[in-house]
Amino acid sequence: MPFNNYFDKQFELRYFEMNELGLATPAIMLALLEETAADHCYSIDHSLFDLFKKNIGWVLFSGVLQMDRYPNYKEKITIRTWLSSYSTIKGYRENLIFDEDRNIIGRAKGLWVFFDIEKRRPTPIFHEIKEKWSSFNESSIDINIKSKINAVEDTDYKGHFQVNRFDTDMNKHVNNIRYLQWVIESIPEAIVNTHFLHRIDGRFIAEAQFGDTVTSLTKELETKNAFQHTIKVKGSDKVCATATTIWKAY
């Protein structure tokens, strides 16, 4: 891969990022991917805070995370990120997660849209950002994150959650990590206690607002340990997100 076209960031996993088995949680892996992307923005002098002052932000429209294993307490990992392609308003961000021996332990891909926070609509990506980041046409994972994931009709499990002030980010969106947590909360405990999240593939469709109550709907699929998910605003037909998850035994 051309040297200038990717960005690496190292992390040492900390105690509060662990589950009871001493492994990083899925939410923490998403947070570390987010931190890497934020640092990539900072490295070209277009930090998320500088963009925010111009009422601009990056919004995730769809994405997939696949982990073959989760890092242990104190383990050092490297997240490599790059942009594989752009259009006028959006770009595909690719990620590889390496352990200390340079083995790939995780992969992620996201479709990010450049967004006018005030007008609540996409806006053209600054030419300078495209120029400085450049791109490299290689995919980190062979999954089509533009394909539709249908909403759950008949549910097997459900949970209800209040959207609190701290669930939203600087773009006034519910943070995508919170959607993951709502999805996991509606998975049966028998699965969560004995399996790890191998893959989540998600689509973000509409915004939940501060003060809303959302319902997390989960349906078991025919494939073993695979589920289909929908996050809706309670008392309405408004679908905020859809997803599928696959779980593997520890």
C-alpha positions as CSV (number, residue, x, y, z in Angstrom):
1,M,0.0,0.0,0.0
2,P,1.4,3.4,-0.9
3,F,3.0,4.9,2.2
4,N,1.2,8.2,2.2
5,N,-2.2,6.8,1.7
6,Y,-2.8,5.2,5.0
7,F,-2.7,6.2,8.6
8,D,-1.7,4.0,11.6
9,K,-2.5,4.6,15.2
10,Q,-1.4,2.4,18.2
11,F,-3.4,1.7,21.3
12,E,-2.7,-0.2,24.6
13,L,-5.9,-1.7,25.9
14,R,-6.9,-0.3,29.3
15,Y,-8.7,-1.9,32.3
16,F,-12.0,0.1,31.8
17,E,-12.2,-1.1,28.2
18,M,-12.4,-4.7,29.2
19,N,-15.3,-7.1,29.8
20,E,-15.3,-9.6,32.8
21,L,-13.1,-11.9,30.7
22,G,-10.4,-9.3,30.3
23,L,-11.3,-8.7,26.6
24,A,-12.1,-5.5,24.8
25,T,-15.8,-4.9,24.2
26,P,-17.3,-4.3,20.8
27,A,-18.3,-0.8,21.8
28,I,-14.6,-0.1,22.7
29,M,-13.4,-1.4,19.3
30,L,-15.9,1.0,17.6
31,A,-14.6,3.9,19.9
32,L,-11.0,3.1,18.9
33,L,-11.9,3.1,15.2
34,E,-13.6,6.5,15.7
35,E,-10.5,7.8,17.5
36,T,-8.3,6.6,14.7
37,A,-10.5,8.4,12.1
38,A,-10.5,11.6,14.3
39,D,-6.7,11.5,14.5
40,H,-6.5,11.0,10.7
41,C,-8.6,14.2,10.4
42,Y,-6.3,16.0,12.8
43,S,-3.2,14.9,10.9
44,I,-4.3,16.9,7.9
45,D,-5.3,20.0,9.9
46,H,-9.0,19.4,9.6
47,S,-9.8,18.2,13.1
48,L,-13.4,17.4,13.9
49,F,-13.5,20.4,16.2
50,D,-12.2,22.7,13.5
51,L,-14.9,21.3,11.1
52,F,-17.5,21.8,13.8
53,K,-16.7,25.5,14.1
54,K,-17.7,25.6,10.4
55,N,-20.9,23.6,11.1
56,I,-19.5,20.6,9.3
57,G,-19.1,17.0,10.4
58,W,-18.7,13.4,9.2
59,V,-21.8,11.2,9.6
60,L,-21.7,7.4,9.4
61,F,-24.4,6.1,7.0
62,S,-23.5,2.4,7.0
63,G,-20.7,0.2,8.2
64,V,-19.5,-3.3,9.2
65,L,-17.1,-4.4,12.0
66,Q,-15.7,-8.0,12.0
67,M,-13.5,-9.3,14.8
68,D,-11.8,-12.6,14.7
69,R,-10.8,-12.1,18.3
70,Y,-10.8,-9.2,20.8
71,P,-7.7,-7.7,22.3
72,N,-6.7,-8.6,25.9
73,Y,-5.9,-6.2,28.8
74,K,-2.6,-4.4,28.2
75,E,-2.4,-5.8,24.6
76,K,-1.0,-3.3,22.1
77,I,-2.8,-3.1,18.8
78,T,-2.5,-1.0,15.6
79,I,-5.4,0.3,13.6
80,R,-4.7,1.1,10.0
81,T,-7.2,3.3,8.1
82,W,-7.4,4.7,4.6
83,L,-10.0,6.0,2.2
84,S,-10.7,3.6,-0.7
85,S,-12.9,5.9,-2.8
86,Y,-14.8,9.2,-2.8
87,S,-17.8,10.8,-4.4
88,T,-18.7,14.5,-4.1
89,I,-20.2,14.1,-0.6
90,K,-19.1,10.8,0.8
91,G,-16.1,8.4,1.2
92,Y,-15.4,4.8,2.1
93,R,-13.1,4.5,5.1
94,E,-11.3,1.1,5.4
95,N,-9.7,-0.3,8.6
96,L,-7.5,-3.2,9.5
97,I,-6.8,-4.1,13.2
98,F,-3.4,-5.7,13.9
99,D,-2.0,-7.4,17.0
100,E,1.6,-7.0,18.1
101,D,2.7,-9.8,15.8
102,R,1.1,-8.0,12.8
103,N,-1.7,-10.6,12.6
104,I,-5.0,-9.1,11.4
105,I,-7.5,-9.6,14.2
106,G,-10.3,-7.3,12.9
107,R,-11.6,-5.5,9.9
108,A,-14.1,-2.6,9.4
109,K,-15.5,-0.5,6.7
110,G,-17.7,2.6,6.8
111,L,-19.5,4.9,4.4
112,W,-19.1,8.4,5.8
113,V,-21.0,11.5,4.5
114,F,-19.7,15.0,4.8
115,F,-22.6,16.8,6.5
116,D,-23.8,20.4,7.1
117,I,-24.9,20.2,10.8
118,E,-27.0,23.4,10.7
119,K,-28.9,22.5,7.4
120,R,-29.0,18.8,8.3
121,R,-28.0,17.7,4.8
122,P,-24.9,16.5,3.0
123,T,-22.4,19.0,1.6
124,P,-19.4,18.6,-0.8
125,I,-16.1,17.4,0.8
126,F,-13.4,20.0,0.8
127,H,-11.0,19.6,-2.1
128,E,-8.1,19.9,0.4
129,I,-9.3,16.9,2.4
130,K,-9.4,14.7,-0.6
131,E,-6.0,15.9,-1.8
132,K,-4.3,15.4,1.6
133,W,-5.8,12.0,2.4
134,S,-5.7,10.8,-1.2
135,S,-7.1,7.2,-1.6
136,F,-6.1,3.7,-2.2
137,N,-8.5,1.4,-4.1
138,E,-8.3,-1.6,-1.8
139,S,-11.0,-2.9,0.4
140,S,-10.5,-4.1,4.0
141,I,-13.5,-6.5,3.9
142,D,-15.5,-7.9,1.1
143,I,-19.0,-6.9,2.2
144,N,-21.4,-4.6,0.3
145,I,-22.4,-2.0,3.0
146,K,-24.8,-0.3,0.6
147,S,-27.2,-3.3,0.4
148,K,-30.4,-2.8,2.2
149,I,-31.0,-4.5,5.6
150,N,-34.8,-5.0,6.1
151,A,-36.5,-3.9,9.3
152,V,-37.6,-6.6,11.7
153,E,-41.3,-7.4,11.4
154,D,-41.8,-10.3,13.9
155,T,-39.6,-9.9,16.9
156,D,-38.2,-12.5,19.3
157,Y,-36.6,-10.1,21.8
158,K,-37.0,-6.4,22.5
159,G,-35.7,-3.7,24.8
160,H,-36.7,0.0,25.4
161,F,-34.2,2.8,26.0
162,Q,-34.4,6.5,26.7
163,V,-32.3,8.8,24.5
164,N,-30.3,10.9,27.0
165,R,-28.3,14.0,26.4
166,F,-25.0,12.0,26.6
167,D,-26.1,9.6,23.9
168,T,-25.7,12.3,21.3
169,D,-22.4,13.6,19.7
170,M,-21.2,17.0,18.6
171,N,-23.2,16.7,15.4
172,K,-26.4,16.3,17.5
173,H,-26.7,12.7,16.2
174,V,-27.1,9.7,18.5
175,N,-23.6,8.2,18.5
176,N,-23.3,5.0,16.4
177,I,-21.7,3.3,19.4
178,R,-24.9,3.8,21.3
179,Y,-26.9,1.9,18.6
180,L,-24.5,-1.0,18.9
181,Q,-25.1,-1.1,22.7
182,W,-28.9,-1.0,22.2
183,V,-28.6,-3.9,19.7
184,I,-26.5,-6.0,22.1
185,E,-28.9,-5.3,25.0
186,S,-31.6,-7.1,23.2
187,I,-29.6,-10.2,22.5
188,P,-30.4,-13.2,24.8
189,E,-28.1,-13.4,27.8
190,A,-27.4,-17.1,27.0
191,I,-25.7,-15.9,23.8
192,V,-23.9,-12.8,25.2
193,N,-22.4,-14.8,28.2
194,T,-21.0,-17.6,26.0
195,H,-20.3,-15.9,22.6
196,F,-18.5,-12.9,21.2
197,L,-19.8,-10.5,18.6
198,H,-18.0,-11.7,15.4
199,R,-19.7,-9.3,12.9
200,I,-22.1,-6.4,13.0
201,D,-23.4,-4.9,9.7
202,G,-25.5,-1.8,10.1
203,R,-27.4,0.9,8.3
204,F,-28.3,4.3,9.8
205,I,-31.6,5.5,8.3
206,A,-33.1,8.3,10.5
207,E,-32.2,10.3,13.6
208,A,-33.4,9.6,17.1
209,Q,-33.7,12.8,19.1
210,F,-32.9,13.6,22.7
211,G,-35.9,12.7,24.8
212,D,-37.1,9.9,22.5
213,T,-37.7,6.4,23.7
214,V,-36.3,3.8,21.3
215,T,-37.2,0.2,20.9
216,S,-34.5,-2.4,20.0
217,L,-36.1,-5.3,18.1
218,T,-34.2,-8.5,17.6
219,K,-35.1,-11.6,15.5
220,E,-33.3,-14.9,15.4
221,L,-32.3,-15.9,11.9
222,E,-32.2,-19.4,10.5
223,T,-28.4,-19.4,10.5
224,K,-27.2,-20.4,14.0
225,N,-26.2,-17.5,16.3
226,A,-27.2,-14.9,13.7
227,F,-29.7,-12.1,14.4
228,Q,-31.5,-9.3,12.6
229,H,-32.1,-6.0,14.4
230,T,-34.1,-2.8,14.1
231,I,-34.0,0.4,16.3
232,K,-37.2,2.3,16.1
233,V,-38.7,5.3,17.9
234,K,-41.2,3.9,20.3
235,G,-44.9,4.7,19.4
236,S,-44.1,5.4,15.8
237,D,-43.1,3.7,12.5
238,K,-39.8,5.7,12.4
239,V,-36.9,3.3,11.8
240,C,-33.6,4.7,12.9
241,A,-31.2,1.8,12.2
242,T,-31.2,-1.8,11.0
243,A,-28.4,-4.4,11.4
244,T,-27.4,-8.0,11.4
245,T,-25.1,-9.7,13.9
246,I,-23.2,-12.9,13.9
247,W,-21.9,-14.4,17.2
248,K,-19.2,-17.0,17.8
249,A,-18.6,-19.2,20.8
250,Y,-15.6,-18.3,23.0
